[in-house]
Amino acid sequence: MSASLSVSTTLPPCDVLPVTTADGAHADVLLQCPAAQPSRLLYWLPALGVAAKHYLPLAQALAEHGLAVAIHEWRGIGSSDKRAGRRENWGYKELLQDDIPAGIAAAHARLPQARLYLGGHSLGAQIAALYASLHPHDVAGLLAVASGSPYWRQFPQGRLLWPAYALAPWLARLVGHLPGRKLSFGGNEARQLIDDWARSGRTGRYAAVGMDVDFEHLLSRLRVPVLGLRMQDDWLAPPASLSWLLGKMPASPSVQQVITGADLGSDKADHFGWMKMPGPVAARIAAWLDAQST
């Protein structure tokens, strides 16, 4: 069963796909299809603390280019029935082993013939890369928008970031979750999620507590085309940060492009502002995808 949301009068309604994971967590995946039968499906992972519904304009813009888009809902936010706290904790392991596979399965059940692409915004693109490294034969390509590794050495203000990466897990343990809403950083995030994220910020390497996986090795062997779209005025994902992330996948042919304020018809192109005017981003993604088919 699925409900639907009205997004555009020129496109089919956006379907709401209820998803239940192996460990019993529930959330809704939003599926926006184009007018014609799609041959490609983009499974989209949001930024930290951003609910799936905020990417509906992007999904609609991409559907106008003939692409189906399924928007994941992070555990702990939006339609998720979980909320981080002392009794509810999760990290990269649950996202990669439980939530994302269940969401992709629901989207694939609706569009079984569509080629699967993974993409995401900020942390979402990082998690998409980790998932692709675990399932290299299931993914046709990767998209990273306003994203990059959080490794402190890749930021101009990196010396200020390292203490934050040390303090965030401590604060999350003290409170029971990271109070991101009060800190204006993400949502109220689970302790283990923040611990996994902060470790990559301190070390520049990816790992997931509870998973006996060498992600750095898997990423180095991954062979899928990758598009990295950087926002010109994005201090949260500077050029070196994106290059560090893409550099972990040397066997994957990658393209980096820059979105400017002029592209968006705005005075700047930053980490979140592009979401209000996603048309230029959708056009770049569509053009890149079309190039993969030639």
C-alpha positions in Angstrom: 0.0 0.0 0.0 1.2 3.5 -0.6 -0.3 7.0 -0.3 0.6 9.9 -2.5 1.5 13.6 -2.3 0.6 16.2 -4.8 3.8 17.7 -6.1 3.1 18.8 -9.7 0.1 18.8 -12.0 2.3 17.8 -14.9 3.8 14.8 -13.1 2.3 11.7 -11.5 1.6 12.2 -7.7 4.6 11.5 -5.5 4.0 8.1 -3.9 4.6 7.5 -0.2 6.1 4.0 0.3 5.9 2.7 3.8 9.1 0.8 4.7 9.8 -1.4 7.7 13.4 -2.6 8.3 14.6 -5.9 9.6 14.9 -4.5 13.2 11.4 -3.1 13.1 12.1 0.6 12.4 9.5 2.3 10.2 9.8 5.3 7.8 8.3 6.4 4.5 10.3 6.6 1.2 9.0 9.3 -1.2 9.0 8.1 -4.8 8.6 10.7 -7.6 8.2 9.2 -11.0 8.3 11.0 -14.4 5.4 11.1 -16.8 6.9 8.3 -18.9 8.2 4.9 -17.8 11.6 5.6 -16.3 14.7 3.6 -17.2 16.8 5.1 -14.3 16.1 5.4 -10.6 18.0 7.7 -8.3 17.9 6.7 -4.6 18.6 10.0 -2.8 20.0 10.3 0.7 19.4 13.6 2.6 21.8 15.7 4.5 22.1 15.2 8.3 19.0 16.3 10.0 17.0 17.1 6.9 13.7 15.4 6.3 12.9 13.7 3.0 10.0 16.1 2.1 12.5 19.0 1.7 13.9 17.3 -1.4 10.6 17.0 -3.2 11.4 20.1 -5.4 14.6 18.4 -6.5 12.8 15.1 -7.2 10.2 17.0 -9.2 12.8 18.8 -11.2 14.7 15.6 -12.0 11.4 13.8 -12.9 10.9 16.6 -15.5 14.1 15.2 -17.1 12.7 11.7 -17.1 14.4 10.4 -13.9 12.6 8.6 -11.1 13.7 9.7 -7.7 13.2 7.9 -4.4 14.0 10.0 -1.3 15.2 8.2 1.8 14.1 9.2 5.3 16.8 9.1 7.9 16.1 7.1 11.1 15.2 9.6 13.8 13.6 12.3 11.7 10.5 13.1 9.7 8.3 10.1 9.1 10.6 7.8 11.1 9.0 6.3 14.1 12.4 6.4 16.0 13.8 9.4 17.9 17.3 9.5 19.3 17.6 9.2 23.0 19.1 7.2 25.8 16.9 4.2 24.9 17.2 4.7 21.1 20.7 4.6 19.6 22.0 3.8 16.1 25.0 4.5 13.9 26.2 3.9 10.4 25.7 0.2 10.8 22.0 0.4 11.1 21.8 2.9 8.2 23.8 0.7 5.9 22.6 -2.7 6.9 18.9 -2.1 7.7 17.5 1.2 6.6 18.9 1.8 3.2 18.5 -1.7 1.9 14.9 -1.7 2.9 14.2 1.6 1.3 15.9 0.6 -2.0 14.0 -2.7 -2.0 10.7 -0.8 -1.7 11.6 1.5 -4.6 12.9 -1.3 -6.7 9.7 -3.2 -6.2 7.9 -0.4 -7.9 10.4 0.1 -10.6 12.2 -3.3 -11.0 13.6 -2.6 -14.5 15.2 0.8 -13.7 18.9 1.1 -13.3 19.9 2.2 -9.8 21.9 5.3 -9.1 22.8 6.5 -5.6 23.1 10.1 -4.7 23.0 12.4 -1.7 23.5 15.8 -0.1 26.3 16.3 2.4 26.5 13.3 4.7 24.0 11.6 2.4 26.5 11.4 -0.4 29.1 10.0 1.9 26.8 7.3 3.1 25.8 6.6 -0.5 29.5 6.0 -1.3 29.8 3.6 1.6 26.7 1.7 0.5 28.0 1.5 -3.1 31.3 0.1 -1.8 29.4 -2.7 -0.1 27.2 -3.4 -3.1 29.4 -2.4 -6.1 27.4 -4.5 -8.6 24.1 -3.0 -7.7 24.9 0.6 -8.4 25.3 2.2 -11.8 26.7 5.5 -10.6 27.1 8.0 -7.7 26.1 11.6 -7.3 27.5 13.9 -4.6 25.9 17.3 -4.2 27.3 19.9 -1.7 29.3 17.1 -0.1 32.7 16.0 0.9 34.6 14.3 3.6 34.5 16.0 7.0 38.2 15.4 7.5 39.4 18.5 9.5 42.6 18.8 7.5 40.6 19.6 4.3 39.0 22.7 5.8 40.6 26.2 6.0 39.2 26.4 9.5 40.3 22.9 10.3 42.0 23.6 13.6 38.7 24.8 14.9 36.9 21.7 13.7 39.1 19.1 15.4 37.9 20.1 19.0 34.3 20.0 17.7 34.8 16.4 16.5 36.2 15.5 19.9 33.5 17.2 21.9 30.4 16.2 19.8 30.5 12.5 20.8 31.2 13.4 24.5 28.1 15.8 24.5 26.0 13.1 22.8 26.9 10.6 25.5 26.2 13.1 28.2 22.8 14.2 27.0 21.8 10.8 25.5 21.8 12.2 22.0 23.4 15.2 20.2 21.0 18.1 20.6 21.5 19.3 17.1 18.4 21.4 17.0 19.7 23.6 19.8 23.2 23.7 18.3 21.8 24.5 14.8 23.6 21.5 13.4 21.6 18.6 12.0 18.7 17.2 14.0 18.7 15.5 17.4 21.2 12.8 16.4 21.9 9.4 17.9 25.1 8.9 19.9 26.6 6.2 17.7 25.8 8.1 14.5 27.7 11.1 15.9 30.6 8.9 17.0 30.9 7.4 13.6 30.7 10.8 11.9 33.2 12.5 14.2 35.7 9.7 13.8 35.8 10.3 10.0 36.2 14.0 10.8 39.2 13.4 13.0 40.9 10.7 11.0 39.8 11.2 7.4 38.8 7.5 7.3 35.4 5.8 7.2 34.4 3.1 9.6 31.2 1.9 11.3 31.2 0.5 14.8 29.8 -3.1 14.7 30.8 -3.7 11.1 34.0 -5.6 10.4 34.5 -3.8 7.1 37.5 -2.0 5.7 35.6 0.8 3.9 38.8 2.5 2.7 39.8 -0.7 0.8 36.3 -1.2 -0.6 36.1 2.4 -1.8 39.5 2.1 -3.5 38.2 -0.8 -5.5 34.8 0.7 -6.4 34.4 1.2 -10.2 31.3 3.4 -10.9 31.1 6.9 -12.5 30.8 9.7 -10.0 29.6 13.3 -10.3 30.6 15.8 -7.6 28.6 19.0 -7.7 30.1 21.7 -5.4 28.4 24.9 -4.4 30.8 27.8 -4.9 30.1 29.5 -1.5 29.7 26.3 0.5 32.1 26.5 3.5 30.7 23.2 4.9 32.0 21.3 1.8 35.0 23.2 0.4 36.9 22.0 -2.7 39.5 20.0 -0.8 36.8 18.2 1.2 35.1 17.0 -2.0 38.4 16.0 -3.6 39.3 14.0 -0.5 36.1 12.1 -0.7 36.4 11.4 -4.5 40.1 10.6 -4.0 39.0 7.6 -1.9 37.6 6.1 -5.2 40.5 6.3 -7.6 39.2 3.5 -9.8 35.9 5.4 -10.3 35.9 8.0 -13.0 34.8 11.2 -11.4 33.8 14.6 -12.6 33.7 17.7 -10.5 31.5 20.7 -11.4 30.8 24.0 -9.6 27.4 25.6 -9.1 27.6 29.4 -8.8 25.2 31.9 -7.4 24.6 33.1 -11.0 23.6 29.5 -12.0 21.0 29.6 -9.3 19.9 33.2 -9.9 21.0 34.1 -6.4 23.7 36.1 -4.8 25.5 32.9 -3.6 25.4 29.1 -3.9 25.8 27.6 -0.4 25.2 24.3 1.4 21.4 24.5 1.7 20.2 27.5 -0.5 20.3 25.5 -3.7 17.4 23.3 -2.4 15.0 26.2 -2.9 15.9 26.5 -6.6 17.1 23.0 -7.6 16.4 23.3 -11.3 20.1 24.0 -12.3 21.3 21.2 -10.1 18.8 18.8 -11.6 19.8 19.9 -15.1 23.5 19.2 -14.3 22.6 15.8 -13.0 20.4 14.9 -16.0 23.1 16.0 -18.4 25.7 13.9 -16.6 23.4 10.9 -16.6 22.7 11.3 -20.3 26.4 11.4 -20.9 26.8 8.0 -19.2 24.5 6.5 -21.8 26.5 7.7 -24.8 
